[in-house]
Amino acid sequence: MNKKPCTHEYLAATEFGKALICRDCGVVHLHIRNMSLHFEIAEFLGLADTLTEASNQARAGQKDKNKRAGFTVVKSNQRLN
């Protein structure tokens, strides 16, 4: 058991949450709103890879949805009679 207190360094911080790491223990602390999760580094990296893939797919789907939902104005020099 490590008797030394953890030294946390920030990996990221946004409005949504923050991720900190203790390199001595090899633990990543993920804080999202009122929830706190603790991962071994390898587990965190696996989760991060999964979330990255999911967010890329969600963004791609959102772009396609935005293209379908929009419209294009076409100007014509032709007069309607």
Residue pairs with C-beta under 8 A, 6 or more apart in sequence:
2 24
2 25
4 24
6 22
6 24
6 25
6 27
7 22
7 23
7 24
8 20
8 21
8 22
8 29
9 20
9 21
9 22
9 23
10 18
10 19
10 20
11 19
11 20
11 21
11 28
12 18
12 19
13 19
16 32
16 33
17 30
17 31
17 32
17 33
18 30
18 31
19 28
19 29
19 30
19 31
19 44
20 28
20 29
20 31
21 27
21 28
21 29
21 41
22 29
26 40
26 41
27 38
27 39
27 40
27 41
28 38
28 39
28 40
28 41
28 44
29 36
29 37
29 38
30 36
30 37
30 38
30 39
30 44
31 37
39 47
